[in-house]
Amino acid sequence: MSNESEDKKVIKSDDISVIFLSTHNYKDYQEQLENFKSKNERINKVVHARPSIIDGKIDEYDNRDTVLLFFVNIDGKDKLIGYVSFAASSLKDTDLEISIPSVVVNTFAISEQFSKKYYAVLVPYLDDNGREIGVSELSCASFMLEYLMDSLDDISTSIGITHVYLYAEPAKGVPEFYKDNDFFPFTSDIKAFNLVNREYCFIRTLNNARHRKFGLDAEQHHNN
């Protein structure tokens, strides 16, 4: 039997496409969404429930979320890697009595197939001048998260957001995944208006120069 290193499947970042989901293109991806399966049944229900939330007569989602779908082409077929939804929000610093403009990640779901460790995404690593100096190897989940953070970094100054936060399911390995990707637990002075359980709330600051060095080309990966 082959070991994990021999079985590792490598995906190039150029082979991954990212779709903005909307009422206009939902039917194109409805079958993949209805068949989507992650390791978390609650999240599966969220992804599967989109048909009942979306009404073709409205122009946007009722919950105002932006939804990204991550696909990779394997053997001529587009496979749904993951699903991310996020929205504008704010946090409150109770010590300074100020609001912190933020983005909340409401759903972060990766297909059970692509959550396995032997899937690796190769991402060009760039220096400050944009020259490729190597390749980073990320898990599919880490690629999705870095893509999101890189995209939000690009617009953070123009729209005034400074942080991203989320609730991490208290399942094995989930809080650790976010900690490994530069998220930190809420401190006692941070309050989120829409999160009740502070124990698994995590936050990350935008405009982190480290993530700028990943060669994630938004124009290349965003498809309308």
C-alpha positions in Angstrom: 0.0 0.0 0.0 1.3 3.5 -0.9 2.2 5.8 1.9 0.8 9.4 2.2 3.9 11.1 0.7 3.7 8.8 -2.4 0.0 9.5 -2.8 0.2 13.3 -2.4 -1.8 15.0 -5.1 -0.5 18.4 -6.1 -2.6 21.3 -7.4 -1.2 24.4 -9.0 -2.8 27.6 -7.8 -3.3 28.6 -11.5 -5.6 25.6 -11.8 -7.9 26.9 -9.1 -10.8 29.2 -10.1 -12.8 31.4 -7.7 -16.4 32.2 -8.4 -18.5 35.0 -6.8 -21.9 33.3 -6.3 -25.0 35.4 -7.0 -28.6 35.0 -7.9 -27.5 35.4 -11.5 -25.2 32.4 -11.7 -26.5 30.2 -8.8 -28.2 27.7 -11.1 -24.9 27.0 -12.8 -23.5 25.7 -9.5 -26.6 24.4 -7.8 -25.8 20.7 -8.4 -22.3 21.0 -7.0 -23.6 22.9 -3.9 -26.4 20.3 -3.3 -23.8 17.5 -3.4 -21.2 19.3 -1.4 -20.0 17.4 1.7 -17.7 18.6 4.3 -16.9 16.9 7.7 -19.3 19.2 9.4 -23.0 18.4 9.1 -24.1 21.8 10.3 -22.1 23.6 7.6 -23.3 21.1 5.0 -26.9 22.2 5.8 -25.9 25.8 5.4 -24.4 25.1 1.9 -27.3 22.9 0.9 -29.9 25.4 2.1 -28.9 28.1 -0.4 -31.8 27.2 -2.8 -34.4 28.1 -0.2 -32.5 31.3 0.8 -32.1 32.6 -2.8 -35.1 34.0 -4.7 -34.6 34.8 -8.3 -36.6 37.9 -7.9 -34.1 39.6 -5.6 -30.8 41.0 -6.5 -28.7 39.8 -3.6 -28.6 37.4 -0.6 -31.0 38.1 2.2 -28.2 37.9 4.7 -26.0 40.2 2.6 -23.1 37.7 2.6 -20.6 37.6 -0.2 -20.0 33.9 -1.2 -16.9 32.5 -2.9 -16.7 29.1 -4.5 -13.3 27.5 -5.0 -13.0 25.0 -7.9 -10.2 22.9 -9.4 -10.3 21.1 -12.7 -9.4 17.5 -12.4 -9.5 15.2 -15.4 -11.7 17.7 -17.3 -14.2 18.1 -14.5 -14.6 21.1 -12.2 -14.5 19.9 -8.5 -15.8 22.1 -5.8 -13.0 22.4 -3.2 -14.7 24.8 -0.8 -17.2 27.5 0.1 -16.6 30.7 2.0 -19.1 33.4 3.0 -18.3 36.7 4.7 -19.9 40.0 5.4 -19.2 43.5 6.6 -19.4 43.8 10.4 -17.8 45.5 13.4 -16.2 44.7 16.7 -16.3 46.8 19.9 -13.2 47.6 21.9 -14.7 47.9 25.4 -11.6 49.4 26.9 -11.2 52.2 24.3 -15.0 52.4 23.7 -14.6 52.4 19.9 -16.0 50.3 17.1 -13.5 48.4 14.9 -14.6 48.0 11.2 -14.2 44.4 10.3 -15.3 41.5 8.2 -16.9 38.4 9.7 -16.4 35.0 8.1 -19.7 33.3 8.6 -19.0 30.0 6.8 -15.7 28.4 5.9 -16.2 25.0 4.4 -13.9 22.6 2.6 -14.9 19.5 0.8 -14.2 16.3 2.7 -12.2 15.0 -0.3 -9.9 18.1 -0.4 -9.5 18.4 3.4 -7.2 15.4 3.3 -3.6 16.2 4.0 -2.2 14.6 0.9 -3.7 17.4 -1.3 -1.2 20.3 -1.7 -1.6 23.6 -3.5 1.6 25.1 -5.0 1.6 28.9 -4.8 4.4 31.1 -6.2 6.3 33.0 -3.5 7.2 36.5 -4.5 9.7 39.0 -3.2 8.8 42.7 -2.7 9.5 43.4 -6.4 7.1 40.7 -7.5 9.7 38.3 -8.7 9.2 34.6 -8.0 11.8 33.3 -5.6 10.2 30.0 -4.7 7.0 28.0 -4.2 4.9 27.6 -1.1 3.1 24.4 -0.5 -0.3 24.9 1.2 -3.2 22.7 2.2 -6.4 23.4 0.3 -7.9 25.0 3.4 -4.9 27.2 3.9 -5.0 28.3 0.3 -8.6 29.3 0.6 -8.0 31.3 3.7 -4.9 33.0 2.3 -6.8 33.9 -0.9 -9.6 35.4 1.2 -7.1 37.4 3.4 -5.1 38.6 0.4 -8.2 39.8 -1.4 -9.4 41.6 1.8 -6.0 43.1 2.2 -6.3 44.6 -1.3 -9.5 46.5 -0.5 -9.0 47.1 3.3 -7.7 50.6 2.9 -10.3 51.8 0.4 -13.2 50.5 2.5 -11.7 51.1 5.9 -11.7 47.5 7.4 -8.9 46.5 9.7 -9.7 43.1 11.0 -11.3 39.7 10.1 -12.9 37.6 12.7 -14.8 34.3 12.9 -16.2 31.6 15.2 -14.2 28.4 15.0 -16.1 25.2 15.4 -14.8 23.4 18.6 -14.0 20.3 16.6 -10.7 18.5 16.6 -8.0 20.6 14.8 -10.3 23.5 13.8 -9.2 26.1 16.4 -5.6 25.0 15.8 -5.9 25.5 12.1 -6.8 29.2 12.6 -4.1 29.7 15.2 -1.6 28.3 12.7 -2.8 30.8 10.2 -2.2 33.9 12.3 -5.7 34.2 14.0 -5.7 34.9 17.7 -8.4 34.3 20.4 -10.4 37.3 21.3 -9.0 39.2 24.2 -11.3 40.3 27.1 -11.7 43.8 25.7 -13.0 42.7 22.3 -16.7 42.1 21.8 -18.6 40.9 18.7 -22.2 41.8 18.4 -23.2 38.7 16.6 -21.2 36.0 18.4 -22.3 34.7 21.8 -19.6 32.1 22.6 -16.3 34.0 23.0 -14.3 30.9 23.8 -13.8 30.0 20.1 -13.8 33.5 18.5 -10.7 34.3 16.6 -9.4 37.5 15.0 -6.7 38.5 12.6 -5.4 41.9 11.5 -5.4 42.9 7.9 -2.5 44.6 6.0 -0.1 41.9 7.0 2.9 42.2 4.6 3.7 38.5 4.8 0.6 37.6 2.8 1.4 40.1 0.1 4.2 37.8 -1.0 1.9 35.1 -2.1 1.3 35.3 -5.8 -2.5 35.3 -5.7 -3.6 37.2 -8.8 -7.2 38.3 -8.2 -7.7 39.1 -11.9 -6.6 35.7 -12.8 -8.7 33.8 -10.3 -11.9 35.7 -10.2 -14.4 34.6 -12.8 -17.8 36.3 -13.3 
